[in-house]
Amino acid sequence: MGQSPSSPISKSSPPLPLSSMAPPPAPAHPVPPPSAGGTIPCPPFAPPPPSRDHTQDLPDEILTLVFASLTPAERNACSLTCARWKEVDAATRHRLSLDARAMLGHAAPALFARFTAVTKLALRAARGSGADSLSDGGATAVAAALPSDRLSRLKLRGLRQLSDAGLAHLAAAAPALRKLSVASCTFGPKAFVAVLHSCPHLEDLSVKRLRGLPDTSGAGAAITEEILFPPASALRSVCLKDLYSALSFVPLIASSPNLRSLKILRCSGAWDLPLELIAARAPGLVEIHLEKLQVGDRGLAAISTCTNLEVLFLVKTPECTDEGIISVAQNCHKLRKLHIDGWRTNRIGDRGLMAVARGCPDLQELVLIGVNPTVQSLRMLGEHCRVLERLALCGCETVGDTEIICLAERCAALKKLCIKGCPVSDRGMGALNGGCPSLVKVKLKRCREVTYECVEQLKIVRGASFSISLDIVLEHVVGAPSEDGAQQAGQAQVTELTGQMAAMDLPSNAAGAQSFAQANSRMRSVMSLLRRRFGNPPPM
């Protein structure tokens, strides 16, 4: 009974090492275990790698279109794929953002030799860079390497080592510049004299948080003659923000006869007299934003001489009263957008709003914050402003059910309505069931007397094309007597549920009927959970 000679293992054969007795290696795609039916599924198929790169067959024009649809991060990744993609990206990249450290001047020649099509350049220095940010010497090197005939937009952020001379070098290298934005830099207003000389086509200027400005907050009319700016006939838009001496730029604004948009936000100084000068030199202003300024009715009277004014924002200007609003309404008949944040000073009310209703029939958007209108002014707005489409009432203590019923009866063109922190209830909101036939969107916030039953009824009556959101305020419920731990847990749960309610995105067309039903079911379940957890809130 011996083994046959053909046997792979004989008595005379040496013993196999342990390594040769190991199980065979696992296949690249392990076979899954048999299913319940006893069948063994096929392993996943791994296609072989392509024999060649078919993207090489695409012409550069097609690759250019593909790269144009990518985000900057995606372009950066794709440019590392191969040499050809790197060349296509470099030849077609129009927007470039660089870390403006001190060594950028040495790298600038190589950078701009590669990116020859750049038209929009941003130089940003990190907040903690300090002395390591781009200086005048580096700016000179960057200016020498810039594609001067192409650059149309320049943005400078946090360049604390850059002086007036450095900005002048950059401006001289970009004669085709149309938009300049600077923020958190240390040069002063005199640097912009060189900018206007070197960039005759400049249309948009934004200046924020400059640290090289003189302290002229107490200056009067003399400030307008301190710096001689050249005429800026191409300038269309100026924005000044967070400047403790923005009055230094009044001569620049006054030298722009074709100015269309002016934004002065959170800047110190008295602005009544400067606004008179600006309105006299730039009467074609169409858009004016004033926020947290020392400006009163005299300044508004100056603005009213801009008869083409279409957009006016008055945000937290406590010295403005009804008289200033009346002067604007009597002269600016083309006004389309009016935003007023009265800061709860009660200095702007029915008189001013009734003047707006009489004098501005083309008004399309009205936002009132901390202003207290009544039925008297809202009725006139509904009767005279027949194209009013967007209305926001925030923190208006006098806006209740009667006022909402008045709006529902008279604002036939209203499409969007926002009510925040107003004493309205289901009675007033119920008037929207049959009023405002064009209404498509309503936002309610901190309206404690409005219930979700009323909201759901509005959805049913107005149909799937109607969207309404109501945030949930349960401070009085959470504050009920309880143990500290339970109270904190209840607060966390209410916060989470509030986020769920706010995240619900209701459909705005008939095609979203299924998602609407799902959102409706979700809202009911959340409300049931709230009632089980906290009970019904007590009346206020």
MIMAR-382955 format. One record per residue: x, y, z of N, C-alpha, C, O in turn. Coordinates in steps of 0.05 Angstrom, whole numbers, plus 5000, padded with zeros to 4 digits. Atoms other than C-alpha are relative to their C-alpha. Example, Ala and Ser with C-alpha at 12.3 -4.5 7.8 and 13.67 -1.06 7.14 Angstrom:
<nodes>
501849765000524649105156501850245000503950245013498449764999527349795143498550225014499550445018
</nodes>
This chain:
<nodes>
501749765000500050005000501850255000501250445015498449765001505450504984499050204981497150144966500949795018504651144948501149954972503349844969499250045027505051134873502350194993502550405006497849835007511251424840499250284992500750474994500849735009507051984812499150185022498450415017500849834978505352234881501950235004504350185003498249774996508052944894501649985026503750125028498550024975510352734963500749715004498949545005499150274996514452104974501549985027501950195040498750034974517951805034502850135000503750235021497349885002524652045009500050304998502150435000500149715003522152755001500350135027499250045047499649864974524353245055497450135008495750194991502549884990518853545098499850294989501750434987500549745010515654175071500350215022499450165045499949794980517254815107497350115007495350074992502649904991511755155146498950224981496550254978501049795018511555735098498749894976496850014965501350125024509855275040497449875007495849824989502650124992504154975081497950215007495750155014501949794994500855655091497850004979498249914957502250005019494055745059500650194976502250374979499449835024494056054989499050285006497250335021500849724995493556814986497150054992496149934973502849935006486657124986499950134973501650294966500349875026484157334918499650305003498950405025500249714999484058074900497250085007496850285021502849954993476358054905499049755014498149575001501050234986474357564960497249934993495550104989502650105007468457134944498250025024498949915045501849974977462557314989498849735007498649554990501250264992459256755029497449964985496150154976502650065014453256404999497750135014497750175038502449884990446556735007498249795012498949555012501850194987440656415042499049804980498449574988500950195021438556094976502149814991501549624976497950185007445255754969501650094976503549964968498549905023447556164909502350185009502050325028497649844994454356494909500050244981500250204957500049775018454057214882502750034986504849954997497649965015459157404829501750235013500550425024498449794989465057824853499850254983499250234959500249755015465158554833502050014977504349914980498249995023468158694765501750255001500750475004498149785000474359134763500950044971502449884961499249965028475159434694503050064998504150195016497149955003482259454668500550304995498750434985499549725005485560134665500050064970500849894954500149935028484660504599502849994988504850055001497450025013490160394549501350274994503750294992498949735004490861144538498150215012495850145018501649784988488361814566498450144978499550294961501749895021482462014523499550305003498750434984500349714997482262714552502150154983501750394977498149885017488362844509498850064972499950234957501349955026483662824449498350265001497550364979501649764998479763424475501650254992503950285000498649755007481664094444500250195024498750165044499649824978484064654489497450175005496950245028502549844997477465034477498049855018496749985035501850154983473464474509501049995029499550025048498950004973478164424568499750275014499250285038500449734989477565174577497250035011496850145033502749994990470065114583499649835025498149925043500250174976470764544634501250155024500050155045498749864978475664944676498450255009498550325032501549764993471165554674497749935019496750115033502250084983465665154710500949905027499349825043498950114974470264944768500450235020500750465013499349814979471265284835503050045001504549874990497149974997478165564852501449765012503549695003498750244988479664964896500149774981502149634979500050215020477664484841502050064978503349874968498049935020481964864791502849945010504549844995497450064989487864814838500749714999502949634992499650295000487064064843500449904971502249734966499850105028486063954768502550104987503649964970497549905013492064384750502449825007504449844993497850174992496463864785499849734986501549554991500450265012493863284742502249944980503449734980498050055020498563364683501050274990499850484997498849755010502863884647498050154982498050404983501949865018497464034595497850145015497250375009502149884984492064164646501150245015499750445019498749774986496864614684500250244981499750474990499849785019498065024621497350124993497050364992502649905006490665074605498950165023497750385019500949854976489065294676501450275001500150475006498549744997494565824676499250194978499150434983500749825022492466094608497250115001496550304987502949924999485066154626499150105027496850175030500949924973485066344700499950315001501950444996500349714999482267044707500050115029500450355032500249904972481567084783502349865016502649625015497750114985487667004829500050135028499950385030499849904973488167074905502649905012503149665012497350074990495067094937500350085029499250285038499249944972497767075008502150224999504450164991498249775004500967765011502050025022501950205039497849994981507067615053502350164988502350234964497849835009513567995049501549884976502650024960498550135021516667475002498549994973499549884954501650015024511167564950501450154977501250084954498649855020515368074914502049844984502449884960498150175014520667554898498649794982499749724961501450205016515567054872498250114979497249974961501949885019511367554832500849964971499049894955499450045029515267514766499349724990498149704968500750285009514566754762497049965000495949824982502950044998507266774784498650134976496950004963501549875021504967284733501049934972499749984952499150115026509266984678498449744994498049684970501650245004505066354689497150084995495849984976502949925002498166684699499950264984499950484996499949765017498067164640497250124995497050344984502749905007490467234635498550115024496150155023501349914975489067494706498850284996500250464986501449745001483968054708499050095028498550335032500949944973481968014782502049905020502549665021497850084982487368014835499350085028498450315033500449954972486667964911502649955015503749735012497650034983492568074958499150025029498350235038501050024973490867855028502249925019503849745013498150074979495167845090498449905025496450025032501350114976493267425151500150215022501850385023500249814978491267795214502550015017503350235026497650014983497367565252502650044985504749994996497649985016502267705196501850235009504250205010498549774989504368385224502150104980501450184958497849895017511168595195500649814977502149894959499450195022511167985150498250044976498449904956501849955022505868285104501550164978503750254983498849875024507368595036500650305007498950445017499249734995511269245041500250164974499550054953499849835024512669814992501949874980501449884956498250135018518669444963498849774986499149734962501450235013514668814951497850094981497549974960502149905017508969224922501250104974499950074952498749915025513869534872500649764982500349784958499450245016516068834850497549884988497549804965502650105010508868604844499050174977498050074957501049825020507069224804501649964974500449984952498450045025512869094755499249754985499649734961500650255012510368394742497049984992496349784978502850025005502868544736499450014970500850154955500949975028499268444669498450264998495950265000501249734997497869194666497750054981495850204988502149945019493469184604497549845006495549894993502350184995488668654633498750055027496250025029501049994973487868784708497850215002498250444997502349834997480869074721499050025028497650215035500950004972479668904794502349945019503849755014497850044981484368964853498850025029497450215035501050014972482868774926502449985018504149805015497850004980487668924984498849975027497050125035501050064973486468635053502349975020504149805016498150034978490668725116502850064994504649945007497249935007496869025084500950235018500950465009499349804980499269395146502750134996503350335008497449895006506269515118500050174975502150274967500249865025503769845055499350305005497450355019500549724996504070605052498850134975498149994956501249865023501471135004501749944975500549914953498250055023507571014959499549734988499549694964500450275010506270274954497449984985497349854964502550005015498970374934500350154973499150074953499649855024501270884883501449834979500749854955498650185019505970374851498149804988498249754964501950205010500469854846498050134981497350024960501949865017495570364816501350074973500050064952498749925025500670604765500449764981500549804957499650245016501569884741497349894989497349694975502650105008494069794729498350234989496350305001501549785011491570354684497249934992495550114989502750085008485469944663498349925023496149825019501550084976483169844735497250145000497050384995502849904998475569914743498849975028496950115035501150044973474369664814502349975020504149805016497950024979478769774876498649985027496850145034501150054973477169504946502349975019504049805015497950024980481669625006498849995027496750115032501050044973480669425078502349945019504249795012498150064979484769415142502950054991504749904997497349925008490769775111500750265015499050375029499049784984494970345139500550264984501250464996499649755015495470845082497650185004495550105014502149804996491271485083498650084975499049964954501649925023486571855037501750124977500850114954498449885021492172204999501049794980501649864957499250215018494071534969498149984976498849894955502050035021487571554929500250224979498950214958499449805021489872194893501549874978500949914954498450145021495071774857498349794986498749744962501750205013489871234845498250124978498050014956501749875020485171714809501650114976500750114954498349915022490971994769500849774981500849804957498950235015493471304747497749834988498249694968502150175009486670964737497650174992495650195007502149825008482171424697497349854995495249984993502550155005477070864685498849885025496949725023501050114974475870704759497050065003496250305002502949974998468370594769499049945028497050055037501050094974467770264838502250015020504349905016498049974979471570454901498749935027496650045035500950084973470670114969502350025020504449915016497949944980474570345030498949935028496850035036501050094974473869995098502349985019504549885013498250044977477570035164502850094994504749934998497249905004483570465143501150115026499650225043498849914975488470615198501950244997503250335016498249785005492371175166498650274996499750454984501649765004486971705169500650205022501050135045499749804979487872365206497450025015495249955005502449974983483072515263498750264993499550475003501449755008478273015232497049985007495450114994502950044993471772795266498750265009496350295007501249744991470873505294500250224979499550444985499649795020472473865229497450074987495549924988502449915013467374255191500450014970501349824958499949985029467074515119502950014990503349954967497249985010474674625116501149744991503049744974498950255008475773885108499749954971501249804959500550045028472973915038502150124982502350044959497949885016478774335014502849915009504850024998497450084990484373975051501649844980504049884977498750175020485973464996498850054973496350054970501049945027485373624922500149754984502249664975500250245016482873014886499450094971498050284966500649945028482873014810497149924993495949755007502850085008476072964774499949704994501649594980500450295004473472244775497449974984495449894996502550015016468472264718499049724995496749684989500950285005468371504711498949875025497649665023500850134975466871364785497049995002495650194999502950044998459971064794499149925028496849975036500850104974459970754864502350045020504649995014498149964978463370934930498849885025496549935031500950114975462870544995502150065021504549995018498249944977465970795061498849875024496549905030501050164978465370345121502049985023504449945018498450024976468070345192502550184999504750095005497949815001472270965183499550225021497450345021500449804980473271425242500450294989499950485003499849735013474772005194499449974970501150034953500850025028471071865130499650274987499450294962500349745011470172615122502350084981502150254964497749955017477072615089499449934971500850024953500650095027473872275029497750174987497050124964502149845011468472805019500950144975499450154955499149885025472773174967500149814977499549884954500050215021473572524929497249954989496849944965502850055008466072404928499050244984497650214964501049765013464673114909501350044972500250194956498749985026469473054850499049794980500249764959501150215017465272494820497250084990495250015003502649905009459672834780498149784990495749834990501750215011457172174751499449785021498749565013500450204979456571814818497149915001495350075000502750124999450571344822499449875027497049885036500450154974451470954888501950105021504350125016498449914977453871214955499149855025496849855032500550154975454470795018501950115022504450095018498449904977456871105084499049855024496849905034500950194979456570585139501950025024504349985023498650014974458670665212502550184999504750095007497749815001463171275201499450235018497150325021500449784981464171825252500050274986500650294962500149735011463272565242497250094994495449934993502649885006457473035227499750014970501550114956500350045029454672905157497950174987497550154963502049835013449273425145501350184979500450194956498749825019453873935113501549854977501249934954498850155023458073425073497949894981498449884956502050105018451673125045498950224982498250174959500849785017449673815020501950044978501150094955498049975021456173874983499949774980500149824956500150245018455773164955497650024981497949974957502449995016448573254931500250224979499150204957499749785019450473914897501949924977501550014955498050075020456473604861499249744985500149704962500850265013453272914845497049975001496049815016503050004998445873044833498849754988496449714991501150245013445072394794500049755017499649535006500050234983445371944854497449844998495249964999502350185003440671344848499749835025497449765032500050184976442470944911501650125022503950195018498649894977444371194980499449835024497149775031500250164975445770775043501450165022503750245019498949864976446771135110499549825024497249765030500450184976447970705172501750105023504150145020498749914976449670925242501750254996504150255001498749745006451371635222498750225016496450205024501149764987450572305255498950184977500350364967501349855021445772575203497150055008495849885021502749934993439072925211498450094977498950014954501949925021433473245172501350184980500550194957498649835019438273745141501449834979501449904955498750185019442173185109498049874982498549834958502050125017435772855085498950204980498250134957500949795018433573515055502050034977501250084954498049995022440173525016499749774982499949804957500450245017438972814992497650034982497649934960502449975016432073014968500450154974498750144956499549865026435173454914500949804978501049884955499350215020437472804879497349884991496449685001502750085008430872724842499949734986497749624983500050275013433072074808500449785021500749555013499550204979433871724875497949774999495549824998501850235001430971014873500349825024498449685031499650174977433970664934501150165023503150315020499149854976434670965004499949815024497849705030499850154975437070605066500850195023502850335021499449844976436770965133500049805024497849725033499750214979439370485187501350135025503650215025499149904974439970725258501250284998503550335006499349725002440371465244497950155018496050255008502149914981436671715307499250294997497250375008500749725002436772455289498150054977497150284974501849965022432472345227497149985010496549805026502750004991425072505237498149994975499049964952502049995021418572535197500650224980500050194956499549775017420673215169501949934978501550004955498150085021426672915133498849814980499449834957501350195018422572345105498150144982497850064958502049855017417272835080501550144978500650144955498549855021422573245043500949814978500949884955499250205020425172605009497649924983497849904959502350105014418172374991498850214981497750144960501149795017416173044962501650064975500650184956498349945023422073074913501049754986501549764962498950245012424372354900497749824992497149625006502350155008418372084862500649734987498849574982499250255012422271514831500949795020501949585012499150184979423671174898498749734997496349704996501050285003423070414891500549845026498849675033499350154975426370154956500550205022502050395019499649844976425970465025500349825024498549675031499550154975429070155087500550205022502250385020499749824978428270515153500349845026498549685033499650124974431170265219499950235020501950375024500449774983428370765269501349975027501350165043498550044975432270465328498250055024499150135045502049964979425770515369500150285012499550315036500049724990426471275375497350134997496950355008502749895004419271395352500150284987498450454993499849745013421571995310499149994971498850194958501150045027419071695244497549835003497749615014502550144996411871485241498150044977498850054954502149985020405271585205500450234981499950214957499849765017406672285179502049964978501450024954498050055020412972085143499149794980499549824956500950225018409971435116497750094982497650004959502249915017403771785091501150184977500050184955498849845021408172275053501349824979501249884955498850195019411871685022497849884983498249854959502250115015405171395001499050194979498450114956501049805020403072044967502150064979501450104956498049905019409772204934501649794986503049854967498350215012412771524916498149784990498149565003501950215009407571134875501449754989500149544987498650235011412970674846501449835021503049665014498750154978415070404914499449704997497149624996500350295002416369654908500849855025499849635030499050144976419969484973500150205023501350415021500049844976418869765043500749835024499449635029499150144976422569535105499950205024501250415023500349834976420669845173500949845024499849635031498950134976424769655235499950205022501150425020500249814978423169975301498450254994498850455007501849785007418070425268497249915006496549675004502750074990410870455292497850114982496750324988502249915017405970535234497349905011497249715027502750084992398470485244498349964975499449974953501850055023392470335200499950244982499650214958500349765016392371055177502250014978501550064955497949995020399171025142500049754983500649774959500050255016398670295120497750004980498049894958502249985020391970435087500850174976500350104953499149825021394971005047502249864983502249894958497950155015400970565027498749804981499549774958501350195016396270035002498450124977498250004956501649875020391970524963501650144979500850154956498449845019397470944931502349844988503049894964497750165010403370454923498949744989499049535002501450235012399869974876501949784991501049564986498050215008406369604858501749915023503849795019498550094977408669474929500049695002497949575005499850295001411268754927501249885025500649655031498650114977415668664988499750195024500350435022500549844976413968905058501149855025500549615028498950124975417668775124499350185023499950425022500849854976415068995192501449865024500549645032498450134979420068845248500150185025500850425023500049854976419369065320498250245000498750445013501949795002413369495304497849955022496149785018501950054978409369545369497150064994495349965007502849935007403269845336498849834978496549874972501150175022402469315282498749765013500149585022501550234989397068835305498149894979498549924955501950135018391168465275498750204982498350154958501349805016387769095251501750094976500850124954498249915022393869315211500449784979500549844956499750215019394768625180497549964983497749914959502550015015387468605160499950224979499050184956500049785018388369285128501949944976501250004953498250075021394369035088498849794982499049804957501250215016390568415066497850114981497450004959502249895016384868845039501050184978499750214957499249795019389069365002502549954984503050084964497450055014395869084981499649774981500449544987500650215020393768694919502549894987502649664979497550095013400868664890502049885018504149795009498150104981404268434953500749714996498949544994499150285005408467804941501549885025501349645030498550104977412967755003499450175024499550425023500749864975411167935075501649885022501649645026498450084977415767905135499050155025498950395025501049884975413068025206501749895023501849645026498250094979417867995265499650175025499850415025500349874975416568155337497750205001497950405015502449835000409668465325497749865014497549615013502250134985403368345368497749924982495450014985502150115017399467975314499149735010500649605024501150264991395067365325498749864976498949954953501350165020391166845287497850174985497350124962502249845012385567355274501150164977499950174955498949845021390067815234501149834977500749894953498850175021393767255197497849864984498249794961502150135014387166935180498950164977497750064958500949835022385567535136501549954974500650024953498550065025390967305088498849774985499749714962501350225015386566715069498750104975498749974954501449905024382667155022501250264990500450364968498849755009387067785017502749954987503749734986497450015013393467944980500249774980501649584985500150235018392167504919502749934988503049704979497450065012399367554895502049895020504349835013498150084979402467334961501049724996499449534992498950265004407266754954501849915024502449685027498150074979411766785016499550185024499250425022500449864975410666975089502049895021502349655023498250084979415866965145499050135026498750375028500949914974413667015218502149935020503049705021498050064980418567075275499350165025498650405025500649894974417367205349497250135001496850335013502849924999409867285338498649785017497649585007500850224981407566895400497049944998496249725007502950055000400066965388499149854974496849794971500750155024400366615320500649715005502849635014499750284995399265865324500649854974500249954952499450165024401365305278497449904987497549844963502550075013394065135266499350214979498350144958500549795019393265815233501849984976501050024953498050025022399565705192499149774981499249804957500850235017397165025168497450064984497149984961502449925014390365315150500750184976499550154955499249835022393765845108501249844977500749894954498950185021397665305071497949864984498049844960502150165013391464915056498450194981497850114959501849825015387365515032501550124976500450134954498649875021392865844990501449814980502249904959498950205019395565204958503049965003504350095019497250094998402364894946502050224991504350214999498249795010405265514912500650215022502250395018499849814978404765894979502049895021501749665029498150084980410565865029499850185024499750425022500149854975410166065102501749875020501749625022498350104979415065985159499450155026499050395026500549894974413866095233502049885019502149645024498150104981419466045282498749965027496550065032501350094975418165765352501450145023503950125025498949864977419166175416498749895025496349925029501150144976418365785481501550085025501849915043498649934976422266185532498349985024499249895046501850004976416266235578499449715008498749665031500550284993415365475574502449885014502249745034497650114988422565305588500550115027501749975044499449874975422765785646498149915023498250025044501850094979417465395685501649875022503849785018498550114977419465155755500649714995498949554989499150275003423564525749502849985011504050185019497250044992430164215769501950124979501250144956498249875018436264545740500849824976500949914953499250185021438363935701497849964980498349954956502250045018431463815672499550254983498950244960500449765015430964545653502050034978501350114956498049985021437564535616499549814978499849874954500750195021435563905580497750094983497750054959502349905015428964215561500850224981499950244958499149785017432464835534501549884976501149984953498550125022437164405492498149874980498549894956501950135018431264005464498450204984498050164961501549805014427364625447501750134978500750184956498249895020433464915412500249824976500249914953499750195022434264285371497449994983497649984959502550015015426864265352499650264985498550264963500249745015427065005334501749994974500850084954498450035024432764845286498749834979498949884955501450185019428664285255497850164987497350134963502249855012422764755245501050204980499950234958498949805019427065295213501249884976501350004955498750135023430464785168498049904980498849814958501950115019423964575135499750184976499250424979500249855025423964795063497549924985497549704973502550075013416964815036500150054971501450244962499949975029415964734961498450254992496650335005501349765010413965344920498549954974497750144961501550055024410564994862498449745003498749605023501850234998405464454848501549744998500549535007498550255003410863954830501049895026501849665028498950094974412963924903497949915019498249945043502250084982406463644930500949785019500149785043499250224983409763014957501850115023501450035046498349894979415263404994498450185019499150195042501749844982409963875020498649835020498449905044501350184982406163295050501949905021501249875045498050104981412563035082500650225020500850165044499449794982414163715111497750055020498150115043502349964983407063775137499949795022499349855045500050224980407463095171502250045021501949985044497849964982414263275200499350225021499950195044500849794982411463915229498049905022498249985045501950104980405663555262501449825021500749845045498750174980410263045294501750165019501750105043498549834982414763585322498250145020498950165043501849874982408863955350498949815021498549895044500950204981406263325382502049945022501449925045497950054981412963205414500350235020500750195043499949774983413063915441497850005021498250065044502350004981406163845472500349785021499749825044499650224980407963175504502150085020501950015043497749944982414363455532499450245019500050235042500349764985412164145555497050085005496550265021502849914998404564195547499550254984501450354971500749765015400964775515501150255015500850275039499049764986404265455529497850175011495650194999502149834988400365905576499650264984501550344971500549755014397166535547501750225012502250235036498349784991401367165550498350225012499450435021
</nodes>
